[in-house]
Amino acid sequence: MPRVPSSPVLLAGLLAGAAVAHAARPGQFDAMVPRSLPGGPRRWTYASGVAELALAAGVAHPRTRHAAAMAAAAFFVGVFPANVKMAADARHRSPAVRAAAVARLPLQVPLVLWARSVSRNAAVR
């Protein structure tokens, strides 16, 4: 089985970078918000960006790393429906866009495993 990365600094950086992307380019994230969620898509886009920023801060700090990394794993699972929606919406787009949207789906698995690994390593120390 391949080794799962466990760097908390890189995970925090990924989460912080995603949070910045949500603020800088909210339109692309708005399109991923499932219509079944209450409220407007922009609210969910900003809320998920704030959540990612909070998770990044939690993962970066040793005292909160274990809980924040577990929360990040849950967050990665929780946003999976948005990725499914993005892939479904891409079915009428160019082959490259469709391929990128579909290829993104299995990437959630290593993200979840990475966050769990960071959490486990934080709990051991």
N, C-alpha and C positions, 0 to 999 in steps of 0.2 A: 504494500500500500504506500502511495506517495506521502512524503512528509508534509504535514500541514504547517504553514508559516505561523509563528506565534509572536511576532514582534508587535508589542502594544503601541509603539511609536508609529509604526507604519499604519496600523489599523486606525489609530486616532487621526492620522493625517488623511487617510482615505475618507473617513467620516467628515472631517472638517472641510475637505475639498468638495465633497458632495453638498454640504450645507451651503458653501459659498456659491456653488453652481445653481442651487435652488433660488438663491437671492438674485444672482446675476442674470439668469436666463429662465425666469419662471414659466414662460410660455411653453417651452418644450416639456416641462413637468406637468403643467396643467392638463395637457392632452392625455397624460397617462392616468389621471385620476378616474377611477370607475364612476360612472354616472349614478350608481346606486347609493353612493355616499351622500349624506345630507350636507347642505351648504354648497358654496361655490368651490370650483377646483382650485382657485388661487389660495383660498384659506388652507386647503389641504397641502398645497405645495409649500407654503410658508411654514405650516405646522411641522411638516416632515423635515424641513431644513433646520428648524429650531431643535427638533428632536435629535437630528444628526449632530448638531453642534454640542448639545448637552451630552450626548453619548461620547463624542470625541473628548470632551473635557474629562468625563468620568473615566474613560479608558486611559487617558494620559496620566492621571493621578494614581499612585500606587494604593492609596487607602480605599479608593472607590473602584479600582480596576476590575475586581472579580464581578461585582454586581453589574457594573456598566457593560462589561463584555458579554455577560449573559443577556442583558437587555438588548445589546446590539444584535446578538444572534436572533432573538425574538423579533426585533425590528426587521432584520433581513427576511425572515419568514413572512412577516406581516406585509411587506411591500411587494411580495411576489405577485399578488393579483394585478398590480399596476403593470408589472412586466408582461404578464399574460395579455392584458388589455392592449399594451403597446404592440405585441406581436400580432394580435388579432386585427388591430387597426392597420397594420402594415401590409395586410394581404393584398391590397389594391395598389400598392406602391411599387417602386422599382425593385428588381431582384436583389440589388445590393442592400436596400433598406430592409426588405423582408428578411434577408439572410442575417443581417446584424441584429434585428429584433428577435429572431428565433435563437440565434447564438447566445444572446444575453440570458435566456431562461436558465440554462444549466449552471451559469456562473454564480447563481445564488447559493448553490450547495457549498462551493469552497469558501464563500464569505461566511456562511453559518459555521462551518467547521473551523475557520480561522478565529472567529470570535469565541467559540467554545474553547479552543486551544489557549487563547489569551486568558480566558477566565480560569481554566484549570491551572495554568502556570502561576497565576496570581494567587490562587488559593493555596498552592503548595509552598509558596515563599513566606 
